[in-house]
Structure formats: structure tokens, C-alpha cells
Amino acid sequence: TQLLEQSPQFLSIQEGENLTVYCNSSSVFSSLQWYRQEPGEGPVLLVTVVTGGEVKKLKRLTFQFGDARKDSSLHITAAQPGDTGLYLCAGALSNFGNEKLTFGTGTRLTIIP
Amino acid sequence: DAGVIQSPRHEVTEMGQEVTLRCKPISGHNSLFWYRQTMMRGLELLIYFNNNVPIDDSGMPEDRFSAKMPNASFSTLKIQPSEPRDSAVYFCASSSRLAAREFFGPGTRLTVL
């Protein structure tokens, strides 16, 4: 059973457009992380959100944690080809910091120059 | 820091052969995770260790898979005998309570013919 569902599964848009990807669950998470994975590499952490309703910005990327801590979204403004990659959300059920994460199904994003 | 080191980066073997994947976590990290990634199933946690002790191996597919962590700086994932359906990219990641995030290695791409 996949605890974290991401949508859309694939997204291909033109450079300069805006986009939002979603991460949804029926479970409550203590924290949620977003990772980006490029071809031939392992996932790399982008951000961690901890508080329900929290919004974090990383340059053109805006991350939001749902009020109930069951879902999250990632919004990219003015997408660039360098944003291309696999975006994974991952939830932690505890606050211990090094416990296992549950990874989502992933959104494969392609930005067309 | 060199980051998480995995070897080999690529492995091609024939069905029935034994395969051993190796991982060196980041120095000072006390949690180590083995993942498998495929297009069909995404990123799946196989097993994780805290302080060299296996904590959760519920993701290990079957008895053909085994993992060891003899000390804080080395872990192996062994598949014996290997099957074509084991073809995937295998990632090792490490973490610590202070880091509160997982650092992934570059992965081992395994092809079983």
C-alpha cells in the first residue's frame, strides 16, 4: 500500500510556465520532505516542512504543508530547464530525525526550452 | 566529506549468480538505508540500520536478499541467487538525528540477464 500519492505522475511544460505538483496521503506525518533526483544520481533534499500550514520558499520553488499534515504541494514559478528531474515527497512518522521515510510515487518533470 | 559511497556503480550479471552491493555511509551518521528504485514501483525501502543493528527489514523482497552492517562505516546488500526481476537501481543512504535528512549515494545499476 502506497502511503504517499503524487500527482501528476508526469508533467512536461514549456520554459517560463508555472506548475504545481501534489503529494497526498491519508496518514498524518510529523514532517515532510521534498527531494529532487536527476538522471544517474540519488535524490537530493530540497526542503523539510514540519508545521501544519507551513510555507517555505526556495528561490522560485514554494513548498506548502497541509494544515492537517497529510498533504503537501510544490509550486514552481517560471520553470527553467534546470528544474527537470524526478520530484519525490517523503514523510516521516516520528520526530526522531533519522527514522525511516516513506517516499511518494514521484512526479517526473520535464521543462522544454 | 566524500558523501555516501557505493560500489560498483554498474553491475551486469547472469541469472543465478550472487551479487554483492557495497556502501560506505557518511562518517558520523548512525542510520543507513538500502532502497531499490524501478520505474514500476518507484523508490522502495528494503532495510534500514540504526547503530549497525537492523531495525526494519520488512521491505526485503524475499530470502534471496540479505544485508549486513559489520561496522559503522560499511554495509553490504547481497542477492543470492539473482533473478532478472531484481534488475533495478539500488541506493544506499545515511542519516543521523542531527542531520534529520537522508543523504543518498549515487546508486548501483544492477542488470540481471
Contacts between the chains, C-beta under 8 A, distances in Angstrom:
chain1	res1	chain2	res2	distance
A	2	B	42	7.9
A	33	B	101	6.7
A	40	B	106	7.3
A	40	B	107	7.8
A	41	B	104	7.9
A	41	B	106	5.9
A	41	B	107	7.4
A	42	B	4	7.6
A	42	B	91	5.2
A	42	B	93	7.1
A	42	B	104	2.9
A	42	B	105	5.6
A	42	B	106	5.8
A	42	B	107	5.6
A	43	B	43	7.4
A	43	B	91	7.8
A	43	B	102	7.9
A	43	B	104	5.2
A	44	B	104	7.2
A	45	B	101	4.8
A	45	B	102	7.3
A	48	B	100	6.9
A	48	B	101	6.7
A	88	B	43	6.5
A	90	B	102	7.9
A	96	B	97	6.2
A	97	B	95	7.6
A	97	B	96	7.5
A	97	B	97	4.2
A	97	B	98	7.1
A	97	B	99	7.2
A	97	B	100	3.8
A	98	B	29	7.9
A	98	B	30	7.0
A	98	B	31	4.2
A	98	B	50	7.3
A	98	B	95	4.3
A	98	B	96	5.5
A	98	B	97	4.8
A	98	B	99	7.1
A	98	B	100	7.0
A	99	B	31	7.8
A	100	B	33	6.8
A	100	B	45	5.9
A	100	B	48	5.3
A	100	B	55	7.8
A	100	B	56	6.2
A	101	B	45	7.6
A	101	B	102	6.4
A	102	B	45	7.8
A	103	B	35	7.9
A	103	B	42	6.7
A	103	B	43	4.5
A	103	B	44	7.9
A	103	B	45	7.5
A	104	B	42	7.7
A	105	B	42	5.2
A	106	B	42	5.5
A	106	B	43	7.3
